[in-house]
Structures are given as C-alpha cells and as structure tokens.
Amino acid sequence: MTQVALHQPCPPRRRFGLKTLLDAVSLYRQRCTLARLDARALEDIGITREQAEAEASRKIWDAPEFWQR
C-alpha cells in the first residue's frame, strides 16, 4: 500500500492553451470597442477620451494583474 502525505498545498499552475487564447481575444475586442465609444458613452463610464485611447493602445499581453489570476 502506498501513502502520500502533502504538508502544504501545491501552488496553482499558470493557465496556458485555449483559455489563455480566448482571454487574449476577448481583451483585444474589448479594447477595440472602447476605442470606438463616443463622448457620451465615455462620460457614462467616467473616463476621458485620452484615458480610453491610452487603454485601447495597450499591447495584448499588457493586461491588468487581476485578470491574470
């Protein structure tokens, strides 16, 4: 009989593959949509045109840290 004892939990593995690809495509689409919003829509979500353009121009791998969990 074999027994295995774990004294501490294993660290989570980074996700790779289809989920990562789908997240990247989703982020790209969201940033493209943000770039197309008019002044009224930007005012509704509380950001300026400059902030929207800055976010829309970020690279696909430059995602907020809380999205990478």
N, C-alpha and C positions, 0 to 999 in steps of 0.2 A: 504494500500500500504506500502511495506517495502522498506526502503532505507538503503544502506550500503555505508559508506564512508571509504576509505582506505587513510590514511595520509602518509604512507610510503610503499614501495613495500615489499612483503613477501620475506624472504631470500630463496635462492634456496635450494631445498631438495637434500640430497645426493642420488645418484642413487644406487639402490640395485637390485638384481634379475638377470635376463638373461643378460642384458648389462654388468654388472659387471663381471659375469662369463665369457662371451665372451672376454672381455678385458683381463682378467687374463690368459686365454688360449692363446690369441694372444701374450701377453708378454712372456709367457713361450716358445712358439715356436720361437719367435724372438731371445731369449737368447740362445736357443739350436742351432739355425742356426749360430749365432755369434761365438759360441764355435767351430763350425766345419770349419770356414773360414781358408784358407791357408794364408801364409805370404804375398803373393802378393795381395790378396783381402784386407787384413788388412791394408797394405800400401796404397792401393787405397782409403780407407775411412779414413786414417790418424790416426790410433790407433795402439798401440803395442800389442803384444801377451799378455803381463801382464794385460793391460787395458781390453782386450777382456775377459780374464779369470776372472778378478775381476767382470766385469759386468755380465757375464754368471752365476757366482756363487751366485749372489744376490737372496734373497728369493722372492717369487712371490708377496708378499704384499709390497715389497720394490721397489715401482715404483717411477719414478721422479714425483715431485709435479705437474708439468704442465700437466701430464697425468691424474691427479685425478680431473680435473675440469669437 
